[in-house]
Amino acid sequence: MQAQTSHEHAIVPRAGWYAVPAPAWHAEHDIAMRRERLPFRIRVARSQADLRRVAQLRYDAYARHLPASLTQGLLQVDPLDLAPGVAVLMAESRADGELLGTLRIQTNEHRPLALQQSFGLPAWMADARCAEVTRLAVTQRADSRLVKTVMLKAAYYWCERAGVRYVLVTARSPLDRQYARLMFRDVDPAKGFVPLEHVFGLPHRVMYCDIATARFEGAGHPLYDFWFNTDHPDIELDAGDGGTVG
């Protein structure tokens, strides 16, 4: 095994939802961009076999909290996963290839976002390039919080490379508070929790992140260096990968 250089070290997650990495080293002269290796890799699903694995993980994750009458359909590959302008991300263990997490990104380049079936976007947002992150699911493991955090970072950078201005999420309680800690804000604070057809008709908050201002507004956030000043080579993305599953 090769020794890690001063700009490449393993992640040891701290407690808490953020799963902020605890570096094994520190020096004031280190350059701003560090390099950290992860115990898993993030990539875009590229085959039907990938999507079948994703469907199983979605079902397993959602079935822990919702009745079978709502989740049974998740066992099938979702047609939206195959649509243009859509990317399904996968987090796989580097040790054995186990699928640890997944999420889906849909842009509004080819069709309205799924949430727009039930929620009207304001004009200042609807006229911009937007993306919705849905179907976030992780396994029940000790490092699941770290997997979730890194997958959201990967989604952010996928959207940035695809020219997306606003990243939207829908969240039930208490997950909505976790997104709020990541500086997502309500699209329409007056609406609160809204029943959404594409997420089982359950009430969700509709929240967004403005990519154009995220770096400035995030200064001082506990995850700022992890998000913007750390290179994770195990995040393997291509903004052109959406909708190319064969």
N, C-alpha and C positions, 0 to 999 in steps of 0.2 A: 504494500500500500504506500502510495506517495504521500510524503508529508505535506500538510497544507501550508500555503504561503501566507504572508502577512495580509493578503487581500482575498483570501479564500478560507472560510472556516465553517464548521458545522453549526447548525442552529440548535439551541437549547431553549425551548419555549418557556417563558415565565407563566405564572398563574394568571387567570383572567381571560375574558373572551378575546381580547386583542391578540393574545399569543405573541406578544412582542419578543423578538429574539434577544437572548442574553449573550452577547459576543464573548468569546473566550479570550479576547485581547482588547486593548485600547491604547492609543497613542495620539497625542495632540497633532502630530505631523502627518497623520494618515490623510490621504486624499479624500475628497467628499464622496466619491463613488466607491463603495466597497463591493466585494464579490462574496456571495454566500451560497453554499451548496445545500440542497434540501434532500430529505430522505425519500422524496417522491418527485415525480415530474408532472408538469401540466402540458397537455397537448390537445389538439382539436380532433374530435372523432372523425374518422375517414372511411368507415365501412359499416355495413349492416351489422356485422358481428360486434363492432364497438357499440352501436346503438342498442343492440339487444342487452348488452351488459349494463348500459346506462339505464335502460328501462327497469331492469331488475333492481338496481340500486335505488332508483326513484321510488319504486314500490316499497322496498324494505324500509326506507326512511320515512315515507309519508304514512305507511300503515302503522307505524308506532304511535301516531297521534290522531289519525282519522279513521272512521269506520270503513269496513271493506266495501260498502256500497259506493263510496266515493273514490277509493283507490284502485279498484280492480282493473280499471282501464289503463293504469300506468304500466301494467305488465307488457303492453303492446308498444311497439315503436310508434311514436307520435309523428304523424305526417308533417307537422310544422318543423320537426328536426331536419327534414330533407329540403325545406324550402330555400329559395335564393335569399341571401342576406341574413342567414341564420348560421350560427356556429354553436356547436355543443362542445364544451370543454370537459376534459377528463383529468383527474389526478390519479396517477398510478404509482404504486410503491416501486422504488428502484430495486428493492431486494427480491421481490417475487412477482411483480406485475399486478398485484391485487388492486382493484378499483377502489379508491378511497373517497372519491368525491366527484361531483359533476354539477354543472350548471349550463343553462342555455342563454345565448344572446340573440335577440332578434332586433334587427334594425328596421326603420320605417322606409327604407329605400325602395322596396318593391310592394309593400302592403302596409296598412295601418298596424300599429302594435296590437298585440292580443288584448291588452288592458283597455283599448279604445272601444271594445265591444260594450263596456259598461261605464267608462269614465271618459268624459270629454276633456281633451288637453286645451289649455289656454292658447290663444293665437300665437303668442310670442314663442311658445314651445312647439306647437304643431307645425309651424312653418320651418322649423330647424331639423337638422339630422339628429334623430333620437334613436336610442336603443333601450330595450327592456331586458333585464336579467330575470330569468324565471327558473323554476325547477332546480333550485339549489338543494343538494342532498349530499350528506356525508355519512360515513360508517360510524358506528359507535366504538371509537378507539380513543386512547389517551391523547393522541395528537390530532383529533378531529377539529379542534379549534384552530390550530395552525393551518390545517388543510383548508378550512373555510376562509381564513384570512388571506392566504396566498391565492386561492381561486378568485376571490374578489379583486385582488390586485391584478391578476391575469386578465380578468374581464375588463377592468379599467383600461389597461394598456391595449387590449384588443380593440376596444372602442376608440381610443385615441388614435391608433393607427388607421382605423377605418373612417376617420373624419367625423366622428360622432361628437355633438356638442353636449347633449343631455343624456345621462344614464338614469333610467328609471327602475325602481324596484317596487314590489307590493309586499307588504309584511303584516302579519298578525302579531298580536301581543304574545310574548314579550320580544319577539324578534325585531319588532319595529324600533325598540330602544337600542338594539345593537347597531342597526343602520344609522340611527341618530348619532351614536358615538363615532361613526365613520363620516359624520358631517353631511349625511343625507338630510334633506329638509322636505316638508310637505309641499306638494304641488299646489294644493288648495287647503290651507289649514282649517278653514271653516267647515269643510266636509268631514273631517275626521276619518272614521273607518267606513268604507263603502263596500257593499256586496259586489263581488267581481265574478262574472260568469266563468272566466277562463281559469280561476283557481277555486273550483268547486262551489261557487256562489257564496263563499264565506266573506265576512267583512275584513277588509285589509286597508291599511294606510297606503296611499300612493305617494312615493317619495322620489327625490331626484338628486343627482350630483351634477354640477356644472363643470365640465372638464376645462373650460376656458379660464375658470377662476380657482380651480381646486388647489393648485400649487401655492398661490398667494394666500388663500384663506386657510390653508392647512398648516401654515407655519406655526410651530410650537406644539402641534398635535403629537401624541405619543408614538404614532406610527409614521411620522413624516419621513424620517431617515430610512425606515424599512421600505416605505412605498416609493420614494423618489430618489434616494441616494444610495440604494443597494441594488446591485445587479444580481439577479437570480437566473443563472444559465439553464436551470431546470424548468423554467417557464419557456416553452417552445411554441411561439405563436406566429401566425401569418394572417394578417387582416383579410387576405384574399381567400382564406380557407372556407368561408361560410358557404353552405349550400352545395358542397362538392362531394358529399358522401355517395359512393357508388355501390 
